[in-house]
Structure formats: structure tokens, C-alpha cells
Amino acid sequence: MARVEYYQDSAAPGAHDLLPVAFAVVRDGAGRVLLVRRADDGNWELPGGRVDIGESATTAVTREVAEEAGIGVDVTAVSGVYSDPTHVLAEPDGQVHQQFAVCFHATIHDSGDVRPDQQETTAAAWFDPAGTEHLSMHPAMRQRLVHAVSEPDQVYFD
């Protein structure tokens, strides 16, 4: 059984704790944005994941992008901070987390081809931001992507 992600859903279970995560809005020289497809639910999302004990959010997002998409990035700015208490993740073991996400703008610092890790991600690709509306994406992640690309100089707080 995979995790279940709830967003603004009155049927969502109550959270037990906060889950700190970091995501990157990585742009290439053509203005395309990097997205990865999750192995567990098939949704596309910004690369990122949990912030581990002993690491900063910027270290975590750099590590996660390298793991999930195979490229190195430099964090350049904060895109948004998302802590909506209606966004919860129910894990198969019964734990329910309220997600606390920091999204960063980032640039590529190496020119390698993107590649999924085939564990957490099954695909990694560059997309024109205007052409992502057809992709299967969780509503909370779509909101983060839209915020980051529609007004890249604006920091969003949720």
C-alpha cells in the first residue's frame, strides 16, 4: 500500500507530526522546469523530499535533486513556504504527517542528462511550464509549480 496524500479534504485523518521537506524549481537555460514522476503514485512533481536530521533544507534539496534526477544544482532563492494544515500524508504504517515544505529556485551546476533513480522516481524530464497542465500532479504540488513560474520574484507563504 502506498502513502495517501490529502489536500483540503474533510475526510483526511488528523496529523501526528510535521514532516519537513524541501523541493526545487530547477530551470534550464531554455526556461524549462525539471519535474520527476513518483514511483509510488505516478504523479509528476518538483524534485525534492524529506529534510533529514543534521542537514539544512538547502542541503536536503540539493541531495534530493541529485538522487531523484541525477543532476547537481545550486539553490538561488526561496520560492515559497507551504505549511497548510489541510495538506497531510498518510503513510502505510499509520503515521500521518502535516507537510511543512520549503520550495527553492535552483539552477543547474553540471550539464549531465537528467535521469530517474528508478526507486523513488520513474522519469525525470524538462517541461515548458505552460505545457504541464496535462500532467498528473497532486494539487498542492501544482500550486507550488504555478506560484514559482508565474511570479518567480514573489515568495509565497501558505
Backbone torsions as a table, in degrees:
resi	resn	phi	psi	omega
1	MET	NA	134.4	180.0
2	ALA	-90.1	165.8	175.2
3	ARG	-65.7	157.1	176.9
4	VAL	-118.6	129.8	-178.0
5	GLU	-107.1	126.5	-179.9
6	TYR	-114.1	145.0	177.0
7	TYR	-148.0	118.3	-179.6
8	GLN	51.0	46.4	-177.7
9	ASP	-119.3	116.5	-178.1
10	SER	-64.8	-17.0	179.0
11	ALA	-88.7	1.2	-178.3
12	ALA	-67.7	142.8	174.9
13	PRO	-71.0	159.9	177.8
14	GLY	-74.5	142.9	-179.0
15	ALA	-76.3	148.0	176.2
16	HIS	-95.9	-26.8	-175.6
17	ASP	-159.8	177.9	174.1
18	LEU	-96.5	141.7	177.0
19	LEU	-115.5	105.9	179.3
20	PRO	-78.0	127.0	179.3
21	VAL	-135.7	160.2	177.3
22	ALA	-137.1	137.5	179.7
23	PHE	-127.6	155.4	-179.3
24	ALA	-120.6	134.8	169.9
25	VAL	-98.6	93.6	-176.1
26	VAL	-95.8	126.3	178.0
27	ARG	-111.8	145.1	173.5
28	ASP	-97.1	-177.7	-177.5
29	GLY	-63.5	-20.4	179.4
30	ALA	-93.2	2.3	179.8
31	GLY	85.3	4.6	177.5
32	ARG	-76.0	157.1	-179.0
33	VAL	-112.2	143.1	-179.9
34	LEU	-84.7	128.3	174.1
35	LEU	-128.5	151.9	176.0
36	VAL	-123.9	150.3	176.9
37	ARG	-101.8	124.6	-179.1
38	ARG	-65.5	139.3	178.0
39	ALA	-72.6	-31.1	-173.5
40	ASP	-79.0	-38.0	-177.4
41	ASP	-123.9	-2.4	177.3
42	GLY	78.3	0.3	179.3
43	ASN	-76.8	149.3	172.7
44	TRP	-86.6	148.2	177.7
45	GLU	-158.5	169.5	170.9
46	LEU	-67.4	143.9	177.4
47	PRO	-68.0	142.5	179.5
48	GLY	161.6	-174.3	-179.9
49	GLY	170.8	-161.5	-174.4
50	ARG	-61.9	144.0	170.6
51	VAL	-90.9	118.7	-179.1
52	ASP	-82.1	154.3	174.7
53	ILE	-58.4	134.1	178.7
54	GLY	92.3	0.2	176.9
55	GLU	-127.4	154.6	176.9
56	SER	-82.1	167.2	177.3
57	ALA	-63.3	-37.6	179.4
58	THR	-69.7	-37.7	175.7
59	THR	-64.8	-41.9	179.9
60	ALA	-61.9	-46.5	-176.6
61	VAL	-68.3	-36.5	176.8
62	THR	-63.3	-44.0	177.8
63	ARG	-63.0	-45.4	-177.6
64	GLU	-64.4	-41.2	177.8
65	VAL	-62.5	-43.4	178.5
66	ALA	-61.7	-42.4	-179.5
67	GLU	-68.4	-47.9	-171.8
68	GLU	-82.4	-26.7	-175.4
69	ALA	-127.6	-7.1	174.1
70	GLY	77.2	18.3	178.6
71	ILE	-128.5	156.9	175.4
72	GLY	-94.7	142.9	-179.6
73	VAL	-133.5	160.0	171.8
74	ASP	-114.4	126.2	177.2
75	VAL	-75.5	132.6	-176.3
76	THR	-115.1	-26.7	-176.9
77	ALA	-169.4	167.1	173.8
78	VAL	-88.5	132.8	176.0
79	SER	-93.0	-40.5	-178.7
80	GLY	-174.0	160.8	174.9
81	VAL	-124.1	122.3	-173.0
82	TYR	-123.0	117.3	-177.4
83	SER	-138.6	26.5	-179.7
84	ASP	-53.4	119.6	-178.1
85	PRO	-65.8	-10.3	176.7
86	THR	-87.6	1.1	176.9
87	HIS	-101.9	102.3	-177.7
88	VAL	-126.7	153.1	178.4
89	LEU	-118.8	123.7	177.3
90	ALA	-101.2	116.0	-178.8
91	GLU	-84.1	155.5	178.5
92	PRO	-57.6	-26.6	-179.4
93	ASP	-82.3	3.2	177.5
94	GLY	97.9	-12.3	177.8
95	GLN	-70.7	140.7	178.5
96	VAL	-126.4	124.4	-175.3
97	HIS	-116.4	139.4	166.1
98	GLN	-86.2	125.2	-177.9
99	GLN	-79.1	133.4	173.9
100	PHE	-119.3	102.6	-171.3
101	ALA	-113.2	136.9	170.1
102	VAL	-113.2	125.4	177.8
103	CYS	-107.1	135.1	-177.8
104	PHE	-118.3	148.1	165.1
105	HIS	-81.9	144.0	-179.9
106	ALA	-148.8	155.5	175.7
107	THR	-120.3	158.4	179.8
108	ILE	-77.1	135.4	173.6
109	HIS	-112.4	-1.6	168.7
110	ASP	-134.9	156.3	-171.5
111	SER	-103.4	24.3	179.1
112	GLY	-68.4	158.6	176.8
113	ASP	-72.4	142.9	176.7
114	VAL	-72.4	145.1	179.3
115	ARG	-152.0	137.5	177.1
116	PRO	-72.9	158.7	179.2
117	ASP	-84.4	-9.4	-179.6
118	GLN	64.0	13.9	172.4
119	GLN	-116.9	-63.0	176.6
120	GLU	-88.9	-29.1	-177.3
121	THR	-127.3	139.4	179.0
122	THR	-104.7	-10.2	177.9
123	ALA	-154.7	151.2	173.9
124	ALA	-144.2	129.2	-175.0
125	ALA	-156.9	160.0	176.4
126	TRP	-94.4	136.9	-178.9
127	PHE	-131.7	142.1	167.8
128	ASP	-67.4	127.1	-177.0
129	PRO	-54.0	-34.6	-179.6
130	ALA	-69.5	-17.2	-177.7
131	GLY	-102.2	20.7	-176.9
132	THR	-98.5	-5.3	-175.0
133	GLU	-64.7	-21.7	179.4
134	HIS	-83.0	-11.8	-177.2
135	LEU	-76.6	142.5	173.4
136	SER	-70.6	118.2	-175.1
137	MET	-149.0	139.6	177.3
138	HIS	-63.5	140.8	-177.4
139	PRO	-55.0	-37.9	179.5
140	ALA	-66.1	-38.5	178.7
141	MET	-70.3	-40.0	178.4
142	ARG	-60.2	-41.1	178.3
143	GLN	-58.6	-44.1	-179.6
144	ARG	-63.9	-41.9	178.1
145	LEU	-64.2	-47.3	180.0
146	VAL	-60.3	-46.0	178.1
147	HIS	-56.7	-47.7	-174.4
148	ALA	-66.5	-37.5	-175.8
149	VAL	-92.0	-25.8	-177.9
150	SER	-78.7	-34.1	177.8
151	GLU	-141.2	77.4	-174.1
152	PRO	-65.1	-16.1	178.7
153	ASP	-92.2	-4.2	-179.4
154	GLN	-97.2	133.4	173.4
155	VAL	-97.2	127.2	-178.6
156	TYR	-97.4	143.2	175.9
157	PHE	-127.6	128.6	-177.7
158	ASP	-134.1	NA	NA
